[in-house]
C-alpha cells in the first residue's frame, strides 16, 4: 500500500516535469522558456457554442486521493458519488435531484450503473448495490482492498476491480460472489485502476503491468493476455506501464492505451493485435466514427486513424495541464485539466473550438457523454452538464 501511495507523489513529479514543445507539430509557443510549467491558456475565436444546462453537487469530492471519480448515466438519470456524501441521482436533462443515498463509507469507486442497479465501492473494500429507481440499498459485499474503479454491471453480474489487482464477480440480484481472479501487481504503479469492460461472455481488464487481459464472464477463466505498454527501463519509475482507462469496445475490436504512451487495437475474441502506435496515456481514450483520441502524460492530444492507428493530428497547446482521458461529443474531442477547464477540440484538425470552466478545481475523471449531453465532475464533487448548440 505504501508503494502505491508513493506513486501518487512520484507521478505528480513526472507530470509536472514533462517537457514538450509548444505549438502544432513541433511549432514554438510563447511559454517555451518554461518547460516545467503548465502551458498558459491563450485566447482563440470559438468555433463551437457550448451552453451549461445545469450544475449540482455530489458531496465532498476526492480532493487529492487520485481516484478519478466521475458520473454514470443510465435510463435518463445521472448517478454521482463522493468520497464523503454518499450517492446522488439527478435527472439528466434538468439536473433535478431524484434521490440521495447517505453513507458513512468513504465511497471512491464509481458509481457504475445499469440493469436497474447503481453500484459503488469504498476505500475500505465495501461494495454497495442500490436500486436505481429509489436509491434503496439492495445488498453489500466485501473485497480485500480499496475500490477506486467504477464497477461494471451486465449479463446478471457486477464486476468489481479492487486495488490489489483482483476482479470479483457478484450476482447482480443477491450480491453472492460467483468468482474472482487475481493479477500480480508491479512494485510501482500509477494511482488508479481501469474499470473492466464487458462484452458478450467476455470481460476485458486493463492491468497495472501494462497488459490487457480477457477472461470468461461466467467463471473468470483466462482467455488471452496482450501487452499494451512494455515495462522497460532501469528504474521502477521508468518501467511504469499502467493501463488505467477502461478498454473501449467497438464491434469486435477492443482499444486500450497505457502510461508508456502506447495505444493498441486488438481483435476481442482472439486477442490478436491489429495495430499499435506510440501515442497514448494511462487514463483511457475516446472513439469517434473514424478516430481514436488519446491524451498523453505530457499533455498532448492525438487523433489516430481507427483502422490503421496512423496519426491524423496532434494538439500540444495544453502541455503539462494534467489532462483527463478524452471523450467525444458530436464533432469534438473533449478533455478536462488540472485547473477545472474543459476544452473542446475539433475532430477534423484538433484545433481548440470552445472552453468552459467547472469551478476552480481539477477535473481528473474522463468526461461522460449521454444523449448528446456532456457531464463533468471535478475533485470537489461539482457536477456540470453541457450541450453543444
Protein Blocks (a to p, Z undefined) as FASTA:
>chain_A
ZZmmmmmmmmmmmmmmpccdedeehiacfklmmmmbccdddddddfbdcddfbdcdebjc
eklnonopacddeehiacdddfbgpjadddfklopafbdcddfbdcfbdcdeeehiacdd
dfkopacdddfklopafbdcddfbdcfbdcddeehiacdddfkopacdddfklopafbdc
dddddfbdceddddddddehiacdddfkopacdddfklopafbdcdfbdcedjbfklmpc
cdfbccddehjaccdddfkopacdddfknopafbdcdeddfkbpcddfkbccdddfkopa
cdddfklopafbdcfklgoklpaddddehjaccdddfkopacdddfklopafbdcdehjb
dcfbdcddeehiacdddfkopacddddZZ
